[in-house]
Amino acid sequence: MFGAGGGTNSYREIEETDVILLWGSNARETHPIFFHHLLKGIHHGARLFAIDPRRTSSARWAESWLGLEVGSDIALANAVGREIIAAGLVNREFVENATTGFEEYARAVEPCTLEYGERETGVPAEAIRGMAHAFARAERAMICWTLGITEHHNAVDNVLALINLSLLTGHVGRYGSGLNPLRGQNNVQGGGDMGALPDRFPGFQHVEVPEFRRKFEERWGVTLPPTRGWNITEMFEAMGEGELRALYVLGENPLQSEADQNLARRRLESLDFLVAQDIFLTATAAMADVVFPAAAGWCESDGTVTNSERRVQRVRKALEPPAGARDDVRILFDLARRMGHDWGEPRSEAIWDEVRSLAPPFAGMSYARIEALRGLQWPCYDDDHPGELFLHARLWERPIVGPRVAFHPVENDPPVERLSDEYPLRLTTGRRLDDYNTGVQTSGYASPLRRGESLDISPEDARRLGVHDGEVVRVSSPRGRIEVPIRIDDGLKPGLTFLTPHFPDEVATNLLTIDATDPRSGTAEFKAAAIRVDRLGGTGLT
Amino acid sequence: MIDDSLWFRPPPRPSQTPVAPPRPLIGMVSLTIDGQSVEVAASSTILEACRSIGVEIPTLCYLENLTPVNVCRICVVEVTGARVLVPACSRRVEPGMEIQTDSPRVALARRMVMEFLASSVDLSTAPQALEYARRYGARPERHGAAIETVEQPVKIDNDLYVRDYAKCILCYKCVEACGTDAQNTFAIAVAGRGFDARISTEADVPLPDSACVYCGNCIGVCPTGALMFRSEFEMRESGTWDESRQSKTDTICSYCGVGCTLTLHVQENRIVKVTSPMDVEVTHGNLCIKGRFGFEFVHDDPKEESSPVG
């Protein structure tokens, strides 16, 4: 946000903040060690507000659980913003000195009263008011979110709605105040930082800025495309339209992780040529023309990864990979050699030093310093720089350093798939503590917590449907149907159901989910499909 | 697309590097330790004061990341004018304190602590405790062979870790790590009184029926090997556990984006145990079930059917 894509605070700051909005995140299960820091904050007196359609194990630690309707996050955020303005709790000094567009924002949220908020989100007006006042009045406050915000067709708008709240209250750019997306994978932060995005070079340098492009062209001795490329969703669309004919997939299992499996399969099958590079023969790799067996990055190779507090840390080789498997970087080097470019011997430190020389935010992070300090947080501009504990301190300088940041008014836009008489239940998805994504890694260990997949439903719906705990039912969405056992979860409200993606070979959750996608972020609306539940062999019930 | 110059360029640097707000100033206190003058922050414990001048104090139930519970009594020192010996791990320094860390009273107390422990508990996988027993001349055998012990069968009720309470010295570290000092799951506590006190799940149910979430942070702090990875336990049973042939490599967990440091203990190209360093700011030595136990997928061998839990 504000030109640098990363969480603005460090984990240790949440131990000393006053108010925490945990929005669309079950960090207790999905980011357990981050939650340790959060719990220290609670023990030190911080007030936790959990905003989540499900009353999760995280929400159980909260002073207040705001169990909003799936996909009504913007309505809630706008109602919070409107209440902060109406109650005179805006941080005037910050808004005047560091932002633009406040008047426009205030006009946009003016209709979003507490009553509107209650109507659109299902959260009692008093609870919305309570959170708004606590957040605005706090000396320090942080907003943390996960995929509950970003796995929607309007993911970017959802994030902007949260940013607006932090601008309104000045809760950014200070110790213990900020905006923090909790990253779901061990290097999703580093991947973006390194330019594994359709529009960036390493260090957030946009490809459409000529001066950045020239720098990389000169160093690499090539001409680079002057416009942004496709994100993964655009790539899959381009496959559908026949524009993209060959695909090289590294360490990803899109057949089982894309939101609409039948559609993803058709598109992958339409390719002329598919290459997969992975540590396992995943379902996607099984479709490929060529498979490169890779070493496990985190324990069979050397390099760095970057975490949710922007900390660049070393991964080190502890094991020899199985015979025939090679380090990802070595595979790329070998491929380049076959294509007529000899890049020499791959050395992770040499590659990192090239990054440092081209991307200013990483310039000061030598391997020696990363090792000695057990990681460094970007930006770290030179060898004496300690790395930034929190971002955007410039917004509090008088006069402000650099450009002001803008409010972006956004409108509530409910999930693409509306509930209907035919599909009357809302399906949302998420992860559990002991399993991970499509289970490629976690299926290897015997977790005593693992119960296999289930469709979690509320006690009220179970009664209405006449189904009991453990009963296998048929679950259908407009795109597909699966059979799965029922599990009754009293953390779910009537009308809400829950599945994970962890057991795709037994329960292909992505046969049900919808690929309605935010064109700006490329993320699909995994969090909101419409389903019906039928008893097997019995009469249809919904 | 977003109409914002910050969309295209990284933001400029602040004129000063962001830092945490200053902490309140803490005054200094002067005291003497074994006749040596020392000045430390007023918030220090006697243990910290001793360590600051290189005086070693033995500890069993103390750990930097846990709240002191004062139960093992091995760290006791003599404070001039005090009626009883005081635990160095939790007692704060006071101006003018005179401390003896190695007086005959202290040595006797430590010898008795180790004698009682060594005569009632199996310390065979507790090298630190054995070293203290040797150092303080503990002779547990003088209490006779008929003395009561905490001997009992090993609890093996899941695939990830075992609990061998015949090796438990009741230091409370696991209870604290499971509780407010780290995990906040509260699956275990001390049950019973006197010699019958023991670490127990609620109503002594097996772990799979308890609140346990298998983070293994209790294993990470256990000083005696009472809590042990099942892989380590089975290798020890079969005589293949050999630390002299193990390497330890720090890397970063492959799961979520928190970025926990994992120390991989590797023997014969297999991960046999996972720990995390105490001094890492991200973890403080703690992990979750995936980070600590979810490594099997990298082992290049056909997956064995897990044995029935019993």
Interface residues (C-beta under 8 A of the other chain):
Chain A: F2 G3 A4 Y11 R12 E13 T30 H31 P32 I33 F34 H36 L39 H43 Y175 L182 R183 G184 Q185 N186 N187 V188 Q189 G203 F204 Q205 H206 E208 V209 I279 F280 A296 G297 W298 C299 E300 V305 T306 N307 S308 E309 R311 Q313 R314 V315 R316 K317 A318 L319 E320 P322 P360 P361 R374 G375 P379 Y381 H385 P386 E388 L389 F390 L391 H392 A393 R394 E397 V401 G402 P403 V405 A406 H408 L433 D434 Y436 V440 Q441 T442 S443 G444 Y445 A446 S447 P448 L449 R520
Chain B: M1 I2 D4 S5 L6 W7 F8 R9 P10 P11 P12 R13 P14 S15 Q16 T17 P18 V19 A20 P21 N158 D159 L160 T180 A182 Q183 N184 L207 P208 C212 V213 Y214 C215 S247 T249 D250 T251 I252 C253 S254 Y255 C256 G257 V258 G259 C260 T261 L264 V266 N269 R270 I271 D279 V280 E281 V282 T283 H284 N286 L287 C288 I289 K290 G291 F293 G294 F295 E296 F297 V298 H299 D300 K303 S306 V309
